[in-house]
Amino acid sequence: MNSYLFQKGLSGELELFPHIIEFGLKKVQTIRLSSFPIERTTAFSIYYIWDGRYDWNIDGDPYILYPSDLALVLPGQTLGSPRSTFDIGSISWLTLDNSHGSWSGFSPTESRSIQKILELNAIPVAAGMKEAGRIFQQLTQELHLQEIGFQTRVNQLIDALLILVTRQFIHQSHSQRDFSGSFMKLEQELRKNLSHQWAVDEMAALVGLGTTAFTEKVKSYTGFSPLNYLINIRISEAIKLLKQTNTNLTDIALDTGFYSSQHFSTTFKKLTGYTPSQFRKDNTDKP
C-alpha cells in the first residue's frame, strides 16, 4: 500500500462526498520530531493501524496501539503522541463532519443512537478489528477506481464501519461494567435533557442494549417500565424546580418533558397526591 491523502475541497475523489473531510493512509519509515504533537481535534475520526506500535494520548489518557487496532477520536478531544513524534508504521484514517445527512442509510433514530453510544464510550481503542481494515481497503479501492455505483458503495461502507465500531464499543462496555454503572450514566443523560421526548430505543442505545433487553433490565432494576421510570425522573426534577424556583408551571412542565401544563398537573397529582400549585404552596421556603 502506498501513502495517499484525500482532502475535502482539494481532492476530486471527494467531490461527491462533502461529509468526508479526510481519508488517507500514512506510511512512516523514519521518525521526525514534532510530527505528531498533542492537539485538540475539531472533527470525528477513525484510525486503523496496519503495522507498527503507536504510543498515543487520546483525550488525556495513554494508549498503545498495535496492528489491527482501531481508535476513535471525537470532536473536541485531544490526540497526539506524548513524544510529539509519529511512530514508524502504517495507518489509515477517515475523518467525517459531525452531521448525519442524506448520504447515510441510517434512520434519524439510528443516527442519534450511534452518536450517543460513541459519545458515551469510555475507552476509545478497540483491538483486533481486522474487519475494519477490510472496510478501509474497500473504501480505498472505490475512491481510486470510481466505477459505476461508487458513490453509493462508499456511503454504504462508511455506514458499515460506523455500525462495526459502535457494536464493538458496546461489547467492550458490557465486559467492563455491570448494568448498575450504565444505569447511573443513563439517568445522568436523561436528566441533562428531560425536555426531549425520549423513546425507549433511544434510552436503550445510551447503555448499548436492544429495546427488549433494556426493558427487562430496567424493570428488574427499578420495578418500572422504561417510560414509567422516565416519568418518575421527570416528576422528581419537577419537585426540585417547584421548591427552588419561581418558574411558572407551564415552563416547568415543558422543561421536564411533559406535553402541556395539564398533562403535567394530572401526572403530578397521580404520583404525589398534590397538584403542582398545591405542592408549591405547601413547600414554599422549605428545604
Backbone hydrogen bonds, N-H to C=O, Kabsch-Sander energy under -0.5 kcal/mol:
donor,donor_aa,acceptor,acceptor_aa,energy
4,Y,25,L,-1.8
6,F,23,F,-2.8
8,K,21,I,-2.6
10,L,7,Q,-2.0
11,S,7,Q,-2.3
12,G,10,L,-0.5
14,L,11,S,-1.7
15,E,12,G,-1.8
17,F,14,L,-2.0
20,I,17,F,-2.0
21,I,19,H,-0.7
21,I,95,T,-2.6
22,E,95,T,-1.5
23,F,6,F,-2.1
24,G,93,W,-2.1
25,L,4,Y,-2.5
26,K,91,I,-3.0
28,V,26,K,-0.5
28,V,89,G,-3.2
29,Q,27,K,-0.5
35,S,32,R,-1.2
35,S,84,S,-0.7
36,F,84,S,-2.4
39,E,37,P,-0.5
39,E,79,L,-2.5
41,T,77,Q,-3.4
44,F,96,L,-1.7
45,S,43,A,-0.5
45,S,73,V,-2.7
46,I,94,L,-2.4
47,Y,71,A,-2.8
48,Y,92,S,-2.9
49,I,69,D,-2.4
50,W,48,Y,-0.6
50,W,90,S,-2.5
51,D,90,S,-1.4
53,R,88,I,-0.7
54,Y,65,L,-2.6
56,W,54,Y,-0.7
56,W,63,Y,-2.8
57,N,80,G,-3.0
58,I,61,D,-2.6
59,D,57,N,-0.6
59,D,78,T,-3.1
61,D,58,I,-1.6
63,Y,56,W,-2.8
65,L,54,Y,-2.7
68,S,49,I,-3.2
69,D,66,Y,-2.2
70,L,126,A,-2.8
71,A,47,Y,-2.1
72,L,124,P,-2.6
73,V,45,S,-2.6
76,G,41,T,-1.9
77,Q,74,L,-2.0
79,L,39,E,-2.5
80,G,57,N,-1.0
81,S,36,F,-2.7
84,S,81,S,-1.9
86,F,32,R,-0.6
87,D,85,T,-0.6
89,G,28,V,-1.7
90,S,51,D,-2.3
91,I,26,K,-2.3
92,S,48,Y,-2.7
93,W,24,G,-2.1
94,L,46,I,-2.2
95,T,22,E,-3.0
96,L,44,F,-3.0
97,D,19,H,-2.1
101,G,99,S,-0.6
104,S,101,G,-1.3
111,S,107,S,-2.6
112,R,108,P,-2.3
113,S,109,T,-2.4
114,I,110,E,-2.8
115,Q,111,S,-2.4
116,K,112,R,-2.4
117,I,113,S,-2.5
118,L,114,I,-2.5
119,E,115,Q,-2.2
120,L,116,K,-2.2
121,N,117,I,-0.8
126,A,70,L,-2.8
129,M,68,S,-3.3
130,K,128,G,-1.0
132,A,129,M,-0.7
133,G,129,M,-1.3
134,R,130,K,-1.9
135,I,131,E,-1.8
136,F,132,A,-2.4
137,Q,133,G,-2.2
138,Q,134,R,-2.1
139,L,135,I,-2.6
140,T,136,F,-2.3
141,Q,137,Q,-2.2
142,E,138,Q,-2.6
143,L,139,L,-2.4
144,H,140,T,-2.1
145,L,141,Q,-2.7
146,Q,142,E,-2.3
150,F,147,E,-2.0
153,R,149,G,-2.2
154,V,150,F,-2.8
155,N,151,Q,-1.9
156,Q,152,T,-2.2
157,L,153,R,-2.4
158,I,154,V,-2.1
159,D,155,N,-2.2
160,A,156,Q,-2.5
161,L,157,L,-2.3
162,L,158,I,-2.4
163,I,159,D,-2.5
164,L,160,A,-2.5
165,V,161,L,-2.6
166,T,162,L,-2.5
167,R,163,I,-2.7
168,Q,164,L,-2.1
169,F,165,V,-2.3
170,I,166,T,-2.0
171,H,167,R,-2.4
172,Q,168,Q,-2.4
173,S,169,F,-2.5
174,H,170,I,-2.3
175,S,171,H,-1.6
176,Q,172,Q,-1.0
176,Q,173,S,-0.6
177,R,173,S,-1.2
181,G,178,D,-0.6
182,S,178,D,-1.4
183,F,179,F,-3.2
184,M,180,S,-1.9
185,K,181,G,-1.7
186,L,182,S,-2.5
187,E,183,F,-2.3
188,Q,184,M,-1.9
189,E,185,K,-2.2
190,L,186,L,-2.5
191,R,187,E,-2.4
192,K,188,Q,-1.3
193,N,189,E,-0.8
193,N,190,L,-0.9
194,L,191,R,-0.7
196,H,193,N,-1.3
198,W,196,H,-1.7
203,M,199,A,-2.1
204,A,200,V,-2.6
205,A,201,D,-1.8
206,L,202,E,-1.2
207,V,203,M,-0.6
207,V,204,A,-1.1
208,G,205,A,-1.0
209,L,204,A,-2.4
214,F,210,G,-2.6
215,T,211,T,-2.5
216,E,212,T,-2.1
217,K,213,A,-2.3
218,V,214,F,-2.8
219,K,215,T,-2.2
220,S,216,E,-2.2
221,Y,217,K,-2.4
222,T,218,V,-2.9
223,G,218,V,-0.7
223,G,219,K,-1.6
224,F,218,V,-0.6
229,Y,225,S,-2.7
230,L,226,P,-2.2
231,I,227,L,-2.1
232,N,228,N,-2.1
233,I,229,Y,-1.7
234,R,230,L,-2.3
235,I,231,I,-2.5
236,S,232,N,-2.3
237,E,233,I,-2.2
238,A,234,R,-2.3
239,I,235,I,-2.4
240,K,236,S,-1.5
241,L,237,E,-2.0
242,L,238,A,-2.6
243,K,239,I,-1.9
244,Q,240,K,-1.9
245,T,241,L,-2.0
252,I,248,N,-2.0
253,A,249,L,-2.6
254,L,250,T,-2.4
255,D,251,D,-2.8
256,T,252,I,-1.8
257,G,254,L,-1.2
258,F,253,A,-2.8
264,F,260,S,-2.2
265,S,261,S,-2.7
266,T,262,Q,-2.7
267,T,263,H,-2.3
268,F,264,F,-2.9
269,K,265,S,-2.3
270,K,266,T,-1.9
271,L,267,T,-1.9
272,T,268,F,-2.3
273,G,269,K,-2.0
279,F,275,T,-2.7
280,R,276,P,-2.5
281,K,277,S,-2.3
282,D,278,Q,-2.3
283,N,279,F,-1.2
284,T,280,R,-0.5
284,T,281,K,-0.6
286,K,283,N,-1.9
